[in-house]
Amino acid sequence: MQIALADSDATEALGRLLATTRPASAALHLHGDLGAGKSTLARALLRELGVQGPIRSPTYTPWSSAIRYRAGRP
């Protein structure tokens, strides 16, 4: 499924909506170019679920893990 959203406000609204309507065991796959809004959506969803503190970009986490692995660092 592809959804085109007008702006970051619409992206945040979708994130909040997904947090309240998704099945408990749902997995969400975010795909898009850098700057597409993946972090905005994930952050809104997690905040709606009550997560506090820093929320890393969903792109940053696997990317930084791959870089550390290639550099021989855990």
Secondary structure per residue as TSV (DSSP state, phi and psi in degrees):
chain	resnum	aa	ss	phi	psi
A	1	M	-	360.0	137.2
A	2	Q	-	-119.2	137.3
A	3	I	-	-129.9	123.6
A	4	A	-	-97.3	124.5
A	5	L	-	-113.1	145.8
A	6	A	S	-69.4	-37.0
A	7	D	S	-163.3	-178.2
A	8	S	H	-66.4	-29.9
A	9	D	H	-63.1	-42.6
A	10	A	H	-66.8	-36.4
A	11	T	H	-65.8	-44.2
A	12	E	H	-63.1	-40.8
A	13	A	H	-61.9	-41.2
A	14	L	H	-64.7	-42.2
A	15	G	H	-58.7	-45.1
A	16	R	H	-64.6	-40.6
A	17	L	H	-63.7	-44.5
A	18	L	H	-60.5	-37.6
A	19	A	H	-62.1	-34.3
A	20	T	H	-94.5	-11.9
A	21	T	H	-119.0	-11.4
A	22	R	S	-73.9	150.7
A	23	P	-	-63.2	150.4
A	24	A	T	-56.9	-33.8
A	25	S	T	-98.6	15.2
A	26	A	-	-68.3	144.9
A	27	A	-	-111.7	141.2
A	28	L	-	-118.4	124.7
A	29	H	-	-106.3	116.1
A	30	L	-	-101.7	131.1
A	31	H	-	-137.6	134.8
A	32	G	-	169.0	163.7
A	33	D	-	-65.3	164.4
A	34	L	T	-58.1	133.3
A	35	G	T	86.6	6.6
A	36	A	S	-76.9	-18.6
A	37	G	S	113.6	10.0
A	38	K	H	-59.8	-45.5
A	39	S	H	-65.5	-40.5
A	40	T	H	-61.5	-45.4
A	41	L	H	-65.5	-48.2
A	42	A	H	-61.4	-43.1
A	43	R	H	-63.0	-44.3
A	44	A	H	-63.8	-42.1
A	45	L	H	-62.6	-48.8
A	46	L	H	-67.4	-38.0
A	47	R	H	-63.2	-40.8
A	48	E	H	-63.7	-30.1
A	49	L	T	-82.0	-2.7
A	50	G	T	97.1	7.1
A	51	V	-	-69.7	132.1
A	52	Q	-	-117.1	165.3
A	53	G	S	88.2	-174.7
A	54	P	-	-66.3	141.9
A	55	I	-	-123.5	114.9
A	56	R	-	-74.7	155.9
A	57	S	-	-59.6	137.5
A	58	P	T	-64.8	-20.1
A	59	T	T	-81.2	-38.5
A	60	Y	H	-62.6	-43.6
A	61	T	H	-59.8	-54.9
A	62	P	H	-67.6	-32.6
A	63	W	H	-64.5	-46.8
A	64	S	H	-68.4	-33.9
A	65	S	H	-64.5	-41.1
A	66	A	H	-65.6	-40.4
A	67	I	H	-64.2	-45.2
A	68	R	H	-63.2	-39.8
A	69	Y	H	-61.6	-46.1
A	70	R	H	-66.1	-29.6
A	71	A	T	-85.3	-3.5
A	72	G	T	79.8	20.3
A	73	R	-	-110.7	140.8
A	74	P	-	-69.2	360.0
